[in-house]
């Protein structure tokens, strides 16, 4: 079975949750997607791991850059009547 976006989205969420080490993700993947057997889930996990760094790099490049300027403490945000 070919890995689909939904599988990668699930694996990304599983990783972010910290519930399990990603080496143990196959049973979670099988539980989340009833159509996956152990062999297919393992293959999807391998593909997810293989492409992880590149997908993260692309996401980071697409993220907007925001500069946060801390308040100085003397700013008056409301005009006095």
C-alpha positions, 0 to 999 in steps of 0.5 A: 500500500502506498502511503497517503497524506492522511497517514503522514498527518496521523504520524506527525500528530502521533509524534507531536503527542509524545504518546509513543516512540515512533519506532513503536508506531505500527500498532497505532497506525494499524489501529487508526486505519482498519485497512492496514496490515502490519506489513503495509503499516510498517512500509508507511512508517518507513516512508514517513521516516525517510521523508521526515526531514525533507517534509519538515524543511519544506514546512519551515520554509513555507512558514511566515516570518514574524518579528515580535517587538516587545513593548517598551512599557511607556506606550499609551494605547488609549487616548485620554478624552 
